[in-house]
């Protein structure tokens, strides 16, 4: 692009409104430069401080004022975009989009002051996994910033544009972006096209995982190293608040230094505490390794969503300040074996790519129409004699000129409509199959528990008189059949006196597990088996195994106890409530992160096992059914597998409808 063209077009601005830092870049005359927004670095801390008069301070100035009055400080509000709950800043409620608008207003004013005027084209980036609802809220951000018009671009696309300007990317090449920023992790797969880059599949990411979590890990390490000294400080004291705020900043700088150094020293200057804490890179990597592995799993899921194997990638671009950690590149290479390329400006590449995209948009825009010529005035020559010449009235010749603004607006609207009508790339969705398998297994478990086989009342139809007599409620019962027929009785069972016993024994069990007495205990005349001390454990039928006169008998007793006043009667309800609440939390977690890790699936297998225990206990106490051991094992296995189907089904689905 020639210098003349660039000057005529003014300059284009790209803004990356980050969770922890905000960066901006301007493109003019074919050259792109990062704008110095911060006092100590080009990027500006995404922090706002509310002044008493209602105005806002931004960046380092806000951090300094907020150290003494943290209630007037707002940070990480980008994470709350789309949340209906307002954020209280200085006692005043603000929406996340209003605060983002104030931050963007500050950036626009700073850039305009340095460049001598406002930008002709502005592009603001957003995470690729944001849904339509959040992208619509960006319009409110622009309005709050006083921006009449702006274009948006996804962060992975902007990063890819910048990468393509520094490295050779051939047409059709596929690259992945690994964006580990301050507050979120984003992953996307893109293909190079004639018009730029297109997104393949669904962008993935982890909503609440980023550099701030690594900062917190370093801060917690320092606090633990100091023992109880920090906890003993008065949190309401101004010196303590400012000291802790300074310590947090030092922890952030220490984390960033570990990208290049193998060991750092964190100074601690708190009331009554002046010391230093050493932290090595190996210790830090041990703290953050689980989070890094989680991001790699999210990238794997994004590759599956796009239908792209890792070996088909031309490059994996590392974006974001936290992506500079050596552990990130090492883990990606070990786990996926993909080629890794660290962006030359990981903190600013998104803003640079957005500025390059804005400049390209200006170049593609139609040239403004030429100014209309002045009106043509026709005069009539006077005759040689007669009255003085009279000038004819001026005749304005109107030149046709198309409205460039209208044409641009119409073309933009048409392009937007076409983009809305373009269907997303179809991705194979196995969620319905997994859901069907899980529901089928649950149905099998319920049928086995409440309608399947159970322990018979009388297992061996012994002839009358062949069973030693039993005494229940002062009634003597002679046969096994009549004992089984009397189902409602106390928990005390006695062998009738005067009964002839030869090598006899009697015991109670639940599902084959002995309850009382010890298996094989001899039954004697007049012996009483008293289960009253186990009343809280007995919520349903018991199996009585009686061996007498060389023959075995299995009897079913239904104790006279309340179904709900026993431990099993309460346990199955509590287990069911726990299973429901845990499954709901797993659902929110998987939908947010769009990835089900092995730990999540195994955890849901265990929760499914607890659901099976709840079903067995409910069948025993409420249904008064004593299941045989094989049926109990079958119910537990079905529920365990069904539990593991839930996170798999959710991760197989496309992204959430509202993010």
C-alpha positions in Angstrom: 0.0 0.0 0.0 1.4 3.3 -0.9 2.0 6.1 1.5 -0.3 8.4 -0.3 -3.2 6.0 0.0 -2.5 5.4 3.7 -2.5 9.1 4.5 -5.7 9.7 2.6 -7.4 7.0 4.6 -6.3 8.3 8.0 -5.6 5.5 10.4 -7.3 2.3 11.6 -7.5 1.1 15.2 -7.6 -2.4 16.7 -8.5 -2.8 20.4 -8.2 -6.0 22.5 -10.3 -5.5 25.6 -8.8 -8.2 27.8 -9.8 -9.4 31.2 -6.7 -8.2 32.9 -4.9 -6.1 30.3 -6.1 -4.0 27.3 -4.0 -3.4 24.3 -4.4 -1.3 21.2 -2.6 -0.9 17.8 -2.9 1.6 15.0 -2.4 1.0 11.3 -1.4 3.9 9.1 0.5 4.0 5.8 0.8 0.2 5.7 2.5 0.2 9.0 1.1 -1.1 12.3 2.3 0.1 15.7 1.3 -0.8 19.3 -0.1 2.2 21.2 1.5 2.9 24.6 -1.5 2.9 26.9 0.1 2.0 30.2 2.6 3.9 32.2 5.2 1.1 32.4 4.1 -1.1 29.5 2.2 -0.7 26.2 -0.8 -2.6 27.6 -3.1 -1.0 30.1 -4.4 -2.9 33.2 -8.1 -3.5 32.8 -8.9 -1.8 36.1 -11.3 1.1 36.8 -11.6 3.4 39.8 -14.8 5.3 40.5 -14.2 8.9 41.6 -16.6 10.7 43.9 -17.8 12.9 41.1 -18.8 9.8 39.0 -15.8 9.9 36.6 -13.5 6.9 36.2 -9.8 6.5 36.3 -8.3 3.6 34.3 -5.1 1.6 34.5 -2.2 2.2 36.9 -3.8 5.4 38.2 -6.9 3.3 39.2 -4.7 0.7 40.9 -2.9 3.3 43.0 -6.2 5.0 44.1 -7.9 1.6 44.6 -5.1 0.4 47.0 -6.5 2.6 49.7 -10.2 2.3 48.7 -10.7 -1.2 47.2 -14.5 -0.8 47.3 -14.2 1.8 44.5 -12.1 -0.5 42.3 -13.5 -2.7 39.5 -11.4 -5.4 37.9 -12.0 -8.6 35.8 -15.5 -7.3 34.8 -15.2 -8.8 31.3 -15.8 -12.2 32.9 -19.2 -10.9 34.1 -20.5 -9.8 30.6 -23.9 -11.3 30.2 -24.5 -11.7 33.9 -27.7 -10.0 35.0 -26.3 -9.3 38.4 -24.8 -5.8 38.6 -21.4 -5.1 40.1 -21.2 -2.7 43.0 -18.4 -0.1 42.6 -18.3 2.5 45.3 -21.8 1.4 46.4 -23.2 2.1 42.8 -24.4 -0.8 40.7 -22.9 -1.1 37.2 -23.4 -3.6 34.5 -20.3 -5.3 33.0 -21.0 -3.8 29.6 -21.1 -0.3 31.2 -17.7 -0.8 32.8 -16.3 -2.2 29.5 -17.6 0.9 27.8 -15.8 3.2 30.2 -12.6 1.3 29.6 -13.0 1.5 25.8 -13.8 5.2 26.1 -10.5 5.8 27.9 -8.6 3.9 25.2 -10.3 5.8 22.4 -9.5 9.1 24.0 -5.8 8.2 24.7 -5.3 7.0 21.1 -7.1 10.1 19.6 -4.9 12.4 21.6 -1.7 10.7 20.5 -2.8 10.4 16.8 -4.3 13.9 16.5 -7.9 12.7 16.0 -10.3 9.8 16.0 -9.7 6.6 14.0 -11.5 6.2 10.7 -12.1 2.5 11.3 -12.2 0.7 14.7 -12.2 -3.0 15.3 -12.8 -4.5 18.8 -12.1 -8.2 19.4 -14.0 -10.7 21.4 -13.5 -14.4 22.4 -14.5 -16.8 19.7 -16.6 -18.9 22.0 -18.9 -16.1 22.9 -22.5 -16.7 21.9 -24.9 -14.4 20.1 -26.1 -12.9 23.4 -22.7 -11.6 24.5 -21.8 -10.4 21.0 -25.0 -8.4 21.0 -24.0 -6.8 24.3 -20.9 -5.4 22.6 -23.2 -2.9 21.0 -24.0 -1.5 24.4 -20.3 -1.4 25.1 -19.8 0.8 22.0 -22.7 3.0 22.9 -21.3 3.5 26.5 -17.9 4.4 25.0 -19.5 7.0 22.7 -18.5 5.1 19.6 -20.9 5.6 16.7 -19.8 2.6 14.7 -17.4 -0.2 15.1 -16.6 -3.6 13.7 -15.9 -6.8 15.7 -13.5 -9.6 15.0 -12.9 -12.8 16.9 -9.6 -12.9 18.9 -8.4 -16.2 17.2 -9.0 -14.6 13.7 -7.0 -11.5 14.7 -4.2 -13.6 16.1 -4.1 -15.6 12.9 -4.0 -12.5 10.7 -1.0 -11.2 12.7 0.7 -14.6 12.5 0.2 -14.7 8.7 1.9 -11.4 8.4 5.1 -12.7 10.2 5.2 -16.3 8.9 4.3 -17.8 5.6 0.8 -19.4 5.6 -0.2 -21.0 2.3 -3.8 -21.0 1.0 -5.6 -23.9 2.6 -3.2 -24.3 5.5 -4.9 -25.0 8.9 -3.6 -23.4 12.1 -4.8 -23.6 15.7 -4.7 -20.8 18.2 -4.0 -21.5 21.8 -4.9 -18.2 23.6 -4.1 -18.3 27.4 -5.0 -14.8 28.5 -5.4 -13.2 31.8 -8.9 -14.4 32.6 -10.0 -17.0 30.0 -8.6 -19.7 27.7 -9.7 -19.8 24.1 -8.9 -22.4 21.4 -9.9 -22.3 17.7 -9.0 -24.0 14.5 -8.8 -21.8 11.3 -8.2 -22.4 7.6 -6.5 -19.8 5.3 -8.8 -18.6 2.5 -8.6 -16.0 -0.2 -10.5 -13.5 2.1 -8.5 -14.3 5.3 -9.3 -17.1 7.7 -12.4 -19.2 8.3 -13.3 -20.9 11.6 -13.5 -24.7 11.4 -16.0 -26.4 13.8 -16.8 -24.7 17.1 -14.3 -22.6 19.0 -13.6 -24.0 22.5 -12.2 -22.6 25.7 -12.4 -22.5 29.5 -14.4 -19.6 30.8 -12.6 -19.0 34.1 -9.0 -20.0 33.7 -6.2 -17.7 32.9 -3.3 -15.7 34.2 -5.2 -14.4 37.2 -5.5 -17.9 38.5 -1.7 -18.3 38.1 -1.3 -15.0 40.0 -3.5 -16.3 42.8 -1.4 -19.5 43.0 1.8 -17.5 43.5 0.1 -15.2 46.1 -1.2 -18.2 48.0 2.3 -19.7 48.0 3.8 -16.6 49.5 1.0 -16.4 52.1 1.6 -20.0 53.1 5.3 -19.5 53.3 4.7 -16.7 55.9 2.6 -19.1 58.2 0.0 -17.3 60.2 1.6 -13.9 60.0 -0.7 -12.6 57.2 -3.9 -13.9 58.8 -3.0 -12.1 62.0 -3.0 -8.7 60.3 -6.0 -6.4 60.6 -7.7 -6.6 57.1 -9.4 -3.2 57.7 -6.2 -1.3 58.4 -5.2 0.9 55.5 -1.5 -0.1 55.7 -2.5 -3.8 55.4 -4.8 -3.2 52.4 -2.1 -1.2 50.5 0.6 -3.7 51.5 -1.5 -6.7 50.2 -2.3 -4.8 47.0 1.5 -4.2 46.4 2.2 -7.9 47.3 -0.3 -9.0 44.6 1.4 -6.8 42.0 4.8 -8.2 43.0 3.4 -11.8 42.6 2.2 -10.9 39.1 5.7 -9.6 38.2 7.3 -12.7 39.7 5.0 -15.0 37.6 5.9 -13.1 34.4 9.6 -13.2 35.3 9.5 -17.0 35.6 8.9 -17.2 31.9 12.6 -16.4 31.4 14.2 -17.0 34.9 14.4 -20.2 36.8 14.0 -18.5 40.2 12.5 -15.3 41.5 12.3 -13.4 44.8 9.0 -11.9 45.9 9.5 -9.0 48.4 7.0 -8.8 51.3 6.5 -5.4 52.9 3.5 -5.6 55.2 3.0 -4.2 58.7 5.3 -6.0 61.0 6.4 -8.3 58.1 9.5 -7.4 56.0 11.0 -10.4 54.3 11.4 -12.1 50.9 10.0 -15.4 49.6 11.8 -17.4 46.9 10.0 -19.3 44.2 11.5 -21.6 41.6 10.1 -22.3 38.2 9.7 -26.0 39.0 7.6 -25.1 42.1 5.5 -22.8 40.0 5.0 -25.3 37.2 3.9 -27.9 39.7 1.2 -25.5 40.9 -0.2 -24.7 37.5 0.4 -28.0 35.7 -3.2 -29.3 36.3 -4.6 -26.1 34.7 -2.3 -26.3 31.7 -3.3 -30.0 31.1 -6.9 -28.8 31.2 -6.3 -26.3 28.5 -4.6 -28.9 26.3 -7.6 -31.1 26.8 -9.8 -28.3 25.6 -7.7 -27.8 22.5 -8.0 -31.5 21.8 -11.8 -31.2 22.0 -11.7 -28.2 19.6 -9.7 -30.2 17.1 -12.3 -33.0 17.3 -15.1 -30.5 16.8 -13.4 -29.2 13.7 -12.7 -32.8 12.4 -9.0 -31.9 12.1 -6.2 -34.3 13.4 -3.3 -32.7 15.2 -0.9 -33.9 12.5 -2.8 -31.8 9.9 -2.0 -28.5 11.6 0.6 -26.3 9.9 1.2 -24.5 13.2 -0.2 -23.9 16.7 0.0 -20.2 17.6 0.5 -19.4 21.2 -1.3 -16.2 22.2 -1.6 -14.4 25.5 0.8 -13.5 28.2 0.5 -16.7 30.1 1.2 -18.7 26.9 4.9 -17.6 27.3 5.4 -20.2 30.1 7.8 -22.9 28.9 5.5 -25.5 30.4 2.8 -24.7 27.8 4.9 -25.4 24.8 6.4 -28.5 26.4 3.0 -29.9 27.4 1.5 -29.3 23.9 4.5 -31.0 22.2 4.3 -34.0 24.6 0.5 -34.4 24.6 -0.4 -33.6 21.0 2.9 -33.6 19.1 1.9 -30.5 17.3 4.2 -27.8 15.9 4.2 -24.8 18.3 4.9 -21.2 17.4 5.0 -18.5 20.0 3.7 -15.2 18.7 6.5 -12.6 18.7 4.1 -10.3 20.6 1.8 -12.6 22.6 0.3 -9.8 24.6 -0.3 -7.5 21.7 -0.8 -9.8 18.6 -4.6 -9.8 18.9 -4.7 -5.9 18.8 -2.1 -5.9 16.0 -4.2 -8.4 13.9 -7.3 -6.4 14.5 -5.6 -3.2 13.3 -4.4 -5.0 10.2 -7.9 -6.2 9.6 -9.3 -2.7 10.0 -6.7 -1.3 7.6 -7.6 -3.9 5.0 -11.3 -3.0 5.4 -10.5 0.7 4.7 -8.5 -0.4 1.6 -11.5 -2.4 0.3 -14.0 0.5 1.0 -15.1 2.4 -2.1 -13.4 5.7 -2.7 -15.5 8.8 -1.7 -17.2 10.5 -4.7 -15.6 13.6 -6.2 -16.9 17.0 -5.1 -19.7 18.4 -7.3 -18.5 21.1 -9.7 -19.8 24.7 -9.2 -23.1 25.7 -10.9 -22.8 26.7 -14.5 -24.2 30.1 -15.2 -25.4 30.8 -18.7 -25.6 34.4 -20.0 -27.5 35.8 -23.1 -25.6 38.3 -25.3 -27.2 41.8 -25.7 -28.2 43.0 -29.1 -26.1 45.8 -30.6 -28.8 48.3 -29.9 -31.6 48.5 -27.5 -31.9 48.2 -23.8 -28.9 47.3 -21.8 -28.0 43.5 -21.7 -29.8 41.5 -19.1 -28.2 38.5 -17.6 -30.2 35.3 -17.8 -31.0 33.6 -14.5 -28.3 31.2 -13.4 -29.0 27.5 -14.3 -27.4 25.0 -11.9 -26.4 21.8 -13.6 -26.7 19.1 -11.0 -24.1 16.3 -11.3 -25.2 12.7 -10.4 -23.3 11.5 -7.3 -24.0 8.3 -5.5 -24.1 8.4 -1.7 -21.0 6.5 -0.6 -22.2 6.2 2.9 -25.5 4.7 1.8 -23.8 2.3 -0.5 -21.3 1.2 2.3 -24.1 0.8 4.8 -26.2 -1.3 2.3 -23.3 -3.5 1.4 -22.4 -4.0 5.1 -26.0 -4.9 5.9 -26.2 -7.3 3.0 -22.9 -8.9 4.1 -24.2 -9.3 7.6 -27.4 -10.8 6.5 -25.5 -13.2 4.3 -23.3 -14.2 7.2 -26.3 -14.8 9.4 -27.8 -17.0 6.7 -24.7 -19.0 6.2 -25.0 -22.2 8.2 -22.3 -23.2 10.5 -20.0 -26.1 9.5 -21.8 -29.3 10.3 -20.1 -31.2 13.1 -21.0 -34.8 13.9 -23.0 -34.9 17.1 -23.1 -38.2 19.0 -24.8 -36.7 22.0 -28.2 -38.3 21.2 -26.6 -41.8 21.0 -24.8 -41.3 24.3 -28.0 -39.9 25.9 -30.0 -42.9 24.7 -27.5 -45.4 26.1 -27.5 -43.6 29.5 -31.3 -43.5 29.7 -31.6 -47.2 28.6 -29.2 -48.3 31.4 -31.2 -46.3 34.0 -34.4 -47.9 32.8 -32.8 -51.4 33.1 -31.6 -50.5 36.7 -35.1 -49.3 37.7 -36.8 -52.4 36.3 -34.4 -54.7 38.0 -34.9 -52.9 41.3 -38.6 -52.5 41.4 -40.0 -55.2 39.0 -37.3 -57.8 38.7 -36.5 -60.9 40.6 -36.4 -60.8 44.4 -35.7 -63.2 47.2 -38.6 -65.7 47.6 -40.6 -65.8 50.8 -40.0 -69.6 50.9 -37.2 -71.0 48.9 -37.7 -74.7 49.4 -41.4 -75.5 50.1 -40.6 -77.7 53.0 -43.3 -80.2 53.9 -45.3 -79.5 57.1 -43.6 -80.5 60.3 -40.1 -80.7 58.8 -39.0 -77.3 60.2 -38.3 -76.7 63.9 -40.9 -74.5 65.5 -40.4 -70.8 65.9 -42.1 -68.6 68.4 -43.2 -65.1 67.1 -45.2 -62.8 69.3 -46.0 -65.6 71.7 -47.4 -67.8 68.9 -45.8 -71.1 68.1 -45.4 -71.7 64.3 -44.7 -75.2 63.1 -43.7 -74.9 59.5 -41.7 -72.7 57.2 -44.7 -71.8 55.1 -46.7 -70.5 58.1 -43.6 -68.5 59.3 -43.3 -66.9 55.9 -47.0 -66.1 55.8 -46.7 -64.1 59.0 -44.9 -61.1 57.6 -45.6 -58.4 60.2 -43.8 -59.0 63.5 -41.3 -57.5 65.9 -37.6 -58.0 65.5 -37.4 -60.7 68.2 -37.5 -64.3 66.9 -37.3 -67.2 69.3 -37.0 -70.9 68.8 -39.9 -72.6 70.5 -39.2 -74.7 73.6 -39.7 -78.4 73.3 -38.6 -78.4 69.6 -36.3 -81.2 68.6 -33.1 -79.8 67.2 -30.3 -81.7 65.7 -27.3 -79.6 64.4 -29.4 -76.6 63.7 -28.5 -73.0 63.0 -30.3 -69.8 62.2 -29.2 -66.4 60.9 -30.5 -63.2 59.3 -28.9 -61.6 56.2 -29.6 -58.7 53.8 -28.9 -59.5 50.2 -26.6 -62.4 51.3 -24.7 -60.3 53.8 -25.0 -61.8 57.4 -26.7 -59.5 59.9 -27.2 -61.6 63.0 -26.0 -63.9 64.4 -22.6 -64.9 63.0 -23.1 -67.4 60.2 -23.3 -70.9 61.4 -24.2 -70.1 65.0 -26.0 -73.1 66.6 -29.6 -72.6 67.4 -30.7 -74.1 70.7 -34.0 -74.7 72.4 -35.4 -71.5 73.8 -32.8 -69.3 72.1 -33.9 -65.8 71.2 -32.4 -64.0 68.2 -33.0 -60.3 69.1 -32.4 -57.7 66.3 -33.8 -54.8 68.2 -30.2 -53.3 68.6 -30.2 -53.2 64.8 -33.5 -51.6 64.4 -32.1 -48.4 62.8 -30.3 -50.5 60.2 -33.3 -52.6 59.1 -35.6 -50.8 56.7 -37.0 -53.7 54.7 -37.3 -57.4 54.4 -34.7 -59.7 56.0 -33.7 -63.1 54.8 -33.6 -65.8 57.5 -31.5 -68.8 56.7 -32.4 -71.8 58.8 -30.6 -75.1 58.9 -32.3 -77.9 60.9 -32.3 -81.7 60.8 -30.0 -81.8 57.8 -32.2 -79.5 55.5 -31.9 -75.8 54.7 -34.7 -73.3 54.5 -34.8 -69.6 53.4 -37.5 -67.5 55.0 -38.4 -63.9 54.4 -39.3 -61.7 57.4 -40.7 -58.1 57.1 -39.9 -56.4 60.4 -42.4 -54.2 62.0 -40.5 -50.9 61.6 -41.1 -47.5 60.0 -39.8 -47.1 56.4 -38.6 -43.6 57.1 -37.3 -43.9 60.7 -34.3 -46.0 59.7 -30.9 -45.2 58.4 -31.5 -46.8 55.0 -34.9 -45.0 54.6 -33.1 -41.6 55.1 -29.9 -42.6 53.3 -31.4 -43.2 49.9 -33.1 -39.8 49.9 -29.9 -38.0 50.9 -27.9 -39.9 48.3 -30.4 -39.0 45.6 -30.2 -35.3 46.4 -26.4 -35.4 46.4 -26.4 -37.2 43.0 -28.8 -34.5 41.5 -26.8 -31.6 42.8 -23.5 -33.0 41.8 -24.8 -33.9 38.3 -26.1 -30.3 37.9 -22.7 -28.9 38.8 -21.0 -31.2 36.4 -23.4 -30.1 33.7 -22.7 -26.4 34.2 -18.9 -27.1 34.3 -18.9 -29.2 31.1 -21.2 -26.8 29.2 -19.0 -23.8 30.3 -15.6 -25.5 29.5 -17.1 -27.6 26.6 -14.8 -30.4 27.5 -15.2 -33.5 29.7 -11.9 -34.6 31.2 -11.1 -38.2 32.3 -11.4 -37.1 36.0 -14.8 -35.6 35.3 -16.1 -38.9 33.7 -14.6 -41.1 36.4 -16.2 -38.8 39.1 -19.6 -39.2 37.4 -19.0 -43.0 37.3 -18.7 -42.9 41.1 -21.7 -40.7 41.4 -23.7 -43.1 39.2 -22.6 -45.9 41.6 -24.1 -43.9 44.5 -27.3 -43.5 42.5 -27.4 -47.3 42.2 -27.0 -47.6 46.0 -29.9 -45.1 46.4 -32.1 -47.2 44.0 -31.4 -50.4 45.8 -32.1 -48.9 49.2 -35.4 -47.3 47.9 -36.5 -50.7 46.5 -35.7 -52.3 49.9 -37.3 -49.7 52.1 -40.2 -48.3 50.0 -40.8 -51.3 47.7 -40.2 -53.8 50.4 -38.2 -55.9 48.0 -35.1 -57.9 48.9 -32.9 -58.1 45.8 -30.6 -61.1 45.2 -26.9 -60.3 45.1 -26.6 -60.5 41.3 -29.5 -58.1 40.8 -27.8 -55.6 43.2 -24.5 -55.8 41.3 -26.4 -55.3 38.0 -28.2 -52.2 39.2 -24.9 -50.7 40.5 -23.1 -51.3 37.2 -25.9 -49.9 35.0 -26.0 -46.7 37.1 -22.2 -46.3 37.1 -22.0 -46.5 33.3 -25.1 -44.2 32.9 -23.4 -41.6 35.2 -20.3 -41.6 32.9 -22.6 -41.0 29.9 -23.7 -37.5 31.2 -20.4 -35.6 30.8 -19.6 -37.4 27.5 -23.0 -36.5 26.1 -22.6 -32.8 27.1 -19.1 -32.5 25.7 -20.3 -34.1 22.4 -22.9 -31.4 22.0 -22.1 -28.1 20.3 -21.5 -24.9 22.3 -24.0 -23.5 24.8 -26.9 -21.5 23.5 -25.9 -18.6 25.7 -22.4 -18.0 26.9 
